[in-house]
Amino acid sequence: MADTETKDQPAQIPGIMTPPALDFSWSRVPTERPPKPKIGAEGFTLKLADAGAYAWVPDHWPYQNDTPRGSYPSKEIGLAAPYTIYDKTEVWADNAADLYELAIREQWKPATEIAWNSIEPLPDHVEAAWDQIFSNISEQQYNSNGVLMGWLKEISYGFHEVKLYLATQVFDHARHVEAFRKRALSNGGGLGVQTPGFFNRTVYAAFKFTELIVYMNIIRSSFLLALCEQGEKVARSKADRQLFELTANDLRRHMAYGIEHLRHFLLMGGLDNRRYVRTWIERGEIMLSADLKRDKPLREALILALGNTVAEGKTALKELRQAQLRKYTLALEAATYAGHADRITDSLREVVENP
């Protein structure tokens, strides 16, 4: 049988390519053969694997199918995949591979790693206040989870580091939905009132990936991170402190990707991109302020949760809003979108100064 001549077989189904001859030409394609990697303390990371030519990321990915970056493209190009993002400026961040490795190492499990038994009964009004806050966080992250998940299929194979990192962010969002929903249901309270939803709909309505990142990883994550950092200081149990601390750590990764991607988008995309970003930022600020201004349940819950008296709570709420705004504008500065602290929309400045 080994001496039998191999011939191409006729196609059995119209439109299906003929099986190729078995000549082992696939084993001699001119792809790079990298040296054996030296595995360090962090293990066999993406950066170690993607050495040499495999690390090169083109400004435009030329393949509409699932050709892996660095592989030898097939002569018989199959059907196109459903990708729509082929330009590096649309998704790239230099820190994506590192953030992926970090996210994998720092995963946490709400079911077993939170000290749920440390939660003790609270006065009804205090428990209700915290449960409203937990409900709000869970709702925000459910919105981010669903929208980001839908964007993953749009990203072509040339930017696999980004896609792998974003998969961890999707999982982070799911974990936050789970953890804060469980907390609201764990101490005799229950879920609170739905948000007005203006910012949720803004996230849903993002037409461009970078627009989504501005809303989700810059605006929403900076405001939520400041809330978690404040919540960690005033938490009423070890479980609550753990929830805020671990979530804050996840959000710092989300912001790190958002900042680095926005920086790349601004520096490599020209003046038009900067004009787009300004529109997205202003839209996001207006819709966020519409939520904050109208969300009376969350406002009152924060006043009750952050202070021992109404006066203390109001003071703490204003300090929180100022911390949120400061974290947000510093994120924009880090992304090379400088000077925006002086250009905040009037609507957002109003809810920060008069929360």
Protein Blocks (a to p, Z undefined) as FASTA:
>chain_A
ZZpccdddddfbghiacddddehlmmmcccdcdddddddfkopafklmmgcjllpccfbd
fbfblcdehiacdfbdcdddfbfbfbfklmgcfklmmmmmmmmmmgccfklmpcfklpcc
ddfklmmmmmmmmmmmmmmmmmmmmmmmmmmmmpcfklmmmmmmmmmmmmmmmmmmmmmm
mmmmmnopacddddehlmmmmmmmpmbfklmmmmmmmmmmmmmmmmmmmmmmmpcbfklm
mmmmmmmmmmmmmmmmmmmmmmmmmmmnojmlmmmmmmmmmmmmmmmmmmmmmmmmlmmm
mmmmmpmbfklmmmmmmmmmmmmmmmmmmmmmmnopghklmmgcfklmmmmmmZZ
